[in-house]
Amino acid sequence: KPNAWLQKKEQERNERKRQSRIRKIEERLSEIAKEKDVVSAELSAPETARDYEKIIELTSRIQALDEEESALENEWLSLSE
């Protein structure tokens, strides 16, 4: 029976790791949403409309956040199955 006990402990450890990763993903997704709000607000500010380089920088940042968000959502879905 020691094998069964070790196997059970391993499963419990893996489950704790999975739950921890899910929490970290959810926290990061929340941070991304807030950051996207800030960047979007900055992008729509009147003074930004006259700054072409700033528009490119902010648009690139939103794109990077979108890509990270998508990857994390996919990982979250696979961990939640």
Secondary structure by P-SEA (a helix, b strand, c coil): caaaaaaaaaaaaaaaaaaaaaaaaaaaaaaaaaaaaaaaaaaacccccccaaaaaaaaaaaaaaaaaaaaaaaaaaaaac
